[in-house]
Amino acid sequence: MTTPNPRPIELYYWPTPNGWKISIALEEMGLPYEMKPVNIGKGEQFEPGFLAISPNNRMPAIIDPEGPDGKPISVFESGAILMYLGRKTGQYYPQDERARVKIDEWLMWQMAGLGPMSGQASHFRLYAPNLVDDPKLIEYGQTRYTNEVNRLYGVMERQLQHNDYLAGDYSIADMACYPWIRGAKLFGQDLSEFPNLLVWFDRIDARPCVKAGLGVGEMLRKPAQQQSQADIKEAAKALFGQTAAVTKT
């Protein structure tokens, strides 16, 4: 049963795979929420107000005004948000420890592997050519991360050979992984080479709440194929040009 939540959750968001994880989960769990865009291509993730709730200057993040003991709580990191929402509602994250461990395994696998490696593949395939003049300097990165994403898709392919979903029933683990499969072409992958993964993808892609989650803020960002070189260069500077700020005491 969903916990009553009369005040909407504030979702700090941009339409990317990590953002979609949370918009999909909120839709699936039937929680009211208000989307607050954070334009990562223009550096809004570095603004003090956002850093106060997401110190790693990454979205998504949430503020739940109806947190534990009725007091507001902020949560950053998409995996932590999914686990929090699952515990809050009792949906897609069961209390049974064995079932939860299976979900945790695949959620951590996505957070540590599928997401970062896909992100690196996207960086070297899409953004690096606008940051580095010599193609030879990015060729290794393109090959390395494209191949690693291919390996990770193979891991899912094997898991889904005898399972409809990654960790038993449909869960937050599937919500976490699905958006990174949605961008397969950007990461240099052909889903037709992974028939079990493709069946899983189509099964999730057809869910009404998944479609609704993907539609959140869809007009905020142009698809990669429609971005101009100027757009990509500007976004690359905001996304990859930052340095660490050191505060002396």
C-alpha positions as CSV (number, residue, x, y, z in Angstrom):
1,M,0.0,0.0,0.0
2,T,1.3,3.4,-0.9
3,T,2.0,5.7,2.0
4,P,-0.2,8.8,1.9
5,N,1.9,11.7,0.6
6,P,-0.3,14.8,0.2
7,R,2.6,17.2,-0.5
8,P,4.5,16.5,-3.7
9,I,8.0,15.3,-3.7
10,E,10.4,17.8,-5.3
11,L,12.3,16.1,-8.1
12,Y,15.4,17.9,-9.2
13,Y,15.8,16.5,-12.7
14,W,17.0,16.6,-16.3
15,P,15.8,14.1,-18.9
16,T,18.8,11.7,-18.9
17,P,19.0,8.0,-18.0
18,N,19.6,8.8,-14.3
19,G,16.8,11.3,-14.2
20,W,14.4,8.8,-15.9
21,K,15.1,6.2,-13.3
22,I,13.4,8.5,-10.7
23,S,10.6,9.9,-12.8
24,I,9.7,6.3,-13.8
25,A,9.8,5.1,-10.2
26,L,7.6,8.0,-9.0
27,E,5.0,7.2,-11.7
28,E,5.1,3.5,-11.0
29,M,4.7,4.1,-7.2
30,G,1.9,6.6,-7.7
31,L,3.6,9.3,-5.7
32,P,2.8,13.0,-6.3
33,Y,5.8,15.0,-7.4
34,E,6.8,18.3,-8.8
35,M,9.6,18.4,-11.4
36,K,12.3,21.1,-10.9
37,P,14.6,21.2,-13.9
38,V,18.4,21.3,-13.4
39,N,20.0,22.1,-16.8
40,I,23.2,20.2,-16.6
41,G,24.2,21.4,-20.1
42,K,24.3,24.9,-18.7
43,G,26.0,24.2,-15.4
44,E,22.9,24.6,-13.1
45,Q,24.1,21.6,-11.1
46,F,26.8,23.8,-9.6
47,E,24.4,26.4,-8.2
48,P,24.6,26.6,-4.3
49,G,20.9,25.8,-3.9
50,F,21.3,22.5,-5.7
51,L,24.6,21.7,-4.1
52,A,22.9,21.9,-0.7
53,I,20.9,18.8,-1.5
54,S,23.3,17.1,-4.0
55,P,26.9,17.8,-2.9
56,N,28.3,15.7,-5.7
57,N,26.8,18.3,-8.2
58,R,24.9,15.6,-10.0
59,M,21.2,15.1,-10.6
60,P,18.7,13.7,-9.8
61,A,18.0,14.5,-6.2
62,I,14.7,14.8,-4.3
63,I,13.2,16.5,-1.3
64,D,10.4,14.6,0.3
65,P,8.4,17.0,2.5
66,E,6.8,13.9,4.1
67,G,10.0,12.1,5.1
68,P,10.6,9.9,8.1
69,D,8.8,11.0,11.2
70,G,6.9,13.5,9.0
71,K,9.9,15.8,8.6
72,P,11.4,16.8,5.2
73,I,14.4,14.8,3.9
74,S,16.6,15.3,0.9
75,V,18.2,12.3,-1.0
76,F,20.8,12.4,-3.7
77,E,22.2,9.6,-5.9
78,S,19.7,7.8,-8.0
79,G,20.2,4.4,-6.4
80,A,19.7,5.7,-2.9
81,I,16.6,7.5,-4.1
82,L,15.1,4.3,-5.6
83,M,15.8,2.4,-2.4
84,Y,14.3,5.2,-0.3
85,L,11.1,5.4,-2.5
86,G,10.9,1.6,-2.4
87,R,11.0,1.5,1.4
88,K,8.6,4.5,1.7
89,T,5.9,2.9,-0.4
90,G,6.6,-0.8,0.0
91,Q,6.5,-1.2,-3.8
92,Y,9.0,-2.8,-6.1
93,Y,11.5,-3.3,-3.2
94,P,10.1,-6.2,-1.0
95,Q,10.9,-6.5,2.7
96,D,11.9,-10.1,2.4
97,E,15.7,-10.1,2.8
98,R,16.5,-12.7,0.2
99,A,14.4,-10.9,-2.4
100,R,15.8,-7.6,-1.4
101,V,19.4,-8.8,-1.7
102,K,18.8,-9.9,-5.3
103,I,17.5,-6.4,-6.1
104,D,20.4,-4.8,-4.3
105,E,22.9,-6.8,-6.3
106,W,21.5,-5.6,-9.7
107,L,21.0,-2.1,-8.5
108,M,24.6,-1.8,-7.3
109,W,25.7,-3.5,-10.6
110,Q,23.9,-0.8,-12.5
111,M,25.3,2.0,-10.3
112,A,28.9,0.8,-10.4
113,G,29.0,-0.7,-13.9
114,L,26.3,-0.2,-16.5
115,G,25.7,3.5,-15.8
116,P,29.3,4.7,-15.5
117,M,30.5,2.6,-18.4
118,S,27.7,3.7,-20.7
119,G,28.4,7.3,-19.6
120,Q,32.0,6.9,-20.6
121,A,31.1,5.4,-23.9
122,S,28.8,8.3,-24.6
123,H,31.5,10.8,-23.6
124,F,34.1,9.4,-26.0
125,R,31.7,8.8,-28.8
126,L,29.6,12.0,-28.6
127,Y,31.5,14.7,-26.6
128,A,35.2,13.9,-26.8
129,P,35.4,14.7,-30.5
130,N,34.4,18.3,-29.6
131,L,37.0,18.6,-26.8
132,V,40.0,17.0,-28.5
133,D,41.4,17.8,-31.9
134,D,43.4,14.6,-32.5
135,P,41.1,11.6,-33.1
136,K,43.9,9.2,-32.1
137,L,43.7,10.5,-28.6
138,I,40.1,9.4,-28.2
139,E,40.1,6.2,-30.3
140,Y,41.2,4.0,-27.3
141,G,38.5,5.4,-25.1
142,Q,35.8,4.8,-27.7
143,T,36.9,1.2,-28.2
144,R,37.5,0.5,-24.5
145,Y,34.1,1.7,-23.2
146,T,32.0,0.6,-26.2
147,N,33.4,-2.9,-25.7
148,E,32.8,-2.8,-21.9
149,V,29.1,-1.8,-22.5
150,N,28.9,-4.7,-24.9
151,R,30.1,-7.0,-22.2
152,L,27.7,-5.6,-19.6
153,Y,24.8,-6.1,-22.0
154,G,26.0,-9.7,-22.3
155,V,25.7,-10.0,-18.5
156,M,22.1,-8.9,-18.7
157,E,21.4,-11.2,-21.7
158,R,22.5,-14.2,-19.7
159,Q,20.5,-13.2,-16.6
160,L,17.4,-12.7,-18.7
161,Q,17.7,-16.0,-20.5
162,H,15.5,-17.7,-17.8
163,N,14.1,-14.7,-16.0
164,D,11.5,-12.1,-17.1
165,Y,13.1,-9.5,-14.9
166,L,16.6,-9.0,-13.4
167,A,15.9,-9.9,-9.8
168,G,12.7,-11.9,-9.9
169,D,9.6,-9.7,-10.1
170,Y,9.7,-6.2,-11.7
171,S,11.6,-4.0,-9.3
172,I,13.6,-0.9,-8.9
173,A,16.6,-2.8,-10.4
174,D,14.8,-2.9,-13.7
175,M,13.8,0.7,-13.4
176,A,17.5,1.6,-12.9
177,C,18.8,-0.4,-15.8
178,Y,16.1,0.2,-18.4
179,P,17.1,3.8,-19.3
180,W,20.7,2.8,-20.0
181,I,19.5,0.2,-22.5
182,R,17.2,2.7,-24.1
183,G,20.3,4.6,-25.2
184,A,22.0,1.5,-26.8
185,K,22.7,3.2,-30.1
186,L,24.5,6.1,-28.5
187,F,26.7,3.6,-26.7
188,G,27.5,1.7,-30.0
189,Q,25.3,-1.3,-29.3
190,D,22.8,-3.2,-31.4
191,L,20.0,-4.7,-29.3
192,S,19.3,-7.3,-32.0
193,E,22.5,-9.0,-30.9
194,F,20.9,-9.5,-27.4
195,P,17.5,-11.2,-28.0
196,N,16.6,-11.8,-24.3
197,L,17.6,-8.3,-23.4
198,L,15.5,-6.9,-26.2
199,V,12.4,-8.9,-25.0
200,W,13.0,-7.5,-21.5
201,F,13.4,-4.0,-22.9
202,D,10.2,-4.2,-24.9
203,R,8.3,-5.5,-21.9
204,I,9.3,-2.6,-19.7
205,D,9.0,-0.1,-22.5
206,A,5.3,-0.9,-22.9
207,R,4.5,-0.1,-19.3
208,P,2.2,3.0,-19.2
209,C,4.0,4.4,-16.1
210,V,7.4,4.0,-17.9
211,K,6.1,6.0,-20.8
212,A,4.8,8.6,-18.5
213,G,8.2,8.8,-16.7
214,L,10.0,9.2,-19.9
215,G,7.7,12.0,-20.9
216,V,8.7,14.2,-17.9
217,G,10.5,17.2,-19.2
218,E,10.8,15.7,-22.7
219,M,10.8,19.2,-24.3
220,L,13.7,20.4,-22.1
221,R,16.4,18.7,-24.0
222,K,17.0,18.0,-27.7
223,P,17.8,14.5,-28.7
224,A,21.5,14.0,-29.3
225,Q,20.8,13.5,-33.0
226,Q,19.2,16.9,-33.2
227,Q,21.8,18.9,-31.2
228,S,24.0,21.3,-33.1
229,Q,27.8,21.2,-32.8
230,A,27.5,24.5,-30.8
231,D,25.0,22.8,-28.4
232,I,27.3,19.8,-27.9
233,K,30.4,22.0,-27.3
234,E,28.5,24.2,-24.8
235,A,27.2,21.2,-22.9
236,A,30.6,19.5,-23.0
237,K,32.2,22.5,-21.3
238,A,29.5,22.5,-18.6
239,L,29.7,18.7,-18.1
240,F,33.4,18.0,-18.4
241,G,35.2,21.3,-17.9
242,Q,34.8,21.6,-14.2
243,T,37.7,21.4,-11.7
244,A,37.6,20.7,-8.0
245,A,37.0,23.7,-5.7
246,V,39.3,23.5,-2.7
247,T,38.4,25.5,0.4
248,K,41.3,26.4,2.6
249,T,40.8,26.5,6.3
